[in-house]
């Protein structure tokens, strides 16, 4: 097993879209409920700091492996996808230096069912973090994933897959990041 500590830095804003679970109060309109609860769309620590969940990084690099489809030398048509899906772990979230109470919201007129092209639309507010940076620890369990292969996939993940709501993989432009450093142990 290898432990890899990477330093990441945002290239575009980051936004989250977690499901709001707080029910509407009696006689509260949908608009008032949205205004009151939109900050619940963020993943927040017990101390009020915004965090990027560990699975966001895990899924990001797994999606990059699927997207790139790079073949493993000497293994025929076999690609790295299954190796990244089952052989990479991220156990801790990235806790940002941003407090949830300080995050600004972005109001958008979006499909009410959450699907692109939906018929009816409603106003929703999504949190937007203009810049972020930090260290994420990846645990590489599969020896087929070398430092060069890992770094290539992570760099491409930052360009073409992204993190959060409205990321490149979902036809957006938020959530892009650059890889500032890779410490392979």
PyMOL commands that set and color helices and strands:
alter all, ss='L'
color gray80, all
select helices_A, chain A and resi 30-41+54-68+81-87+100-102+147-161+168-170
alter helices_A, ss='H'
color red, helices_A
select strands_A, chain A and resi 2-10+14-15+49-52+88-90+94-99+104-111+121-129+133-140+177-184
alter strands_A, ss='S'
color yellow, strands_A
deselect
rebuild
show_as cartoon
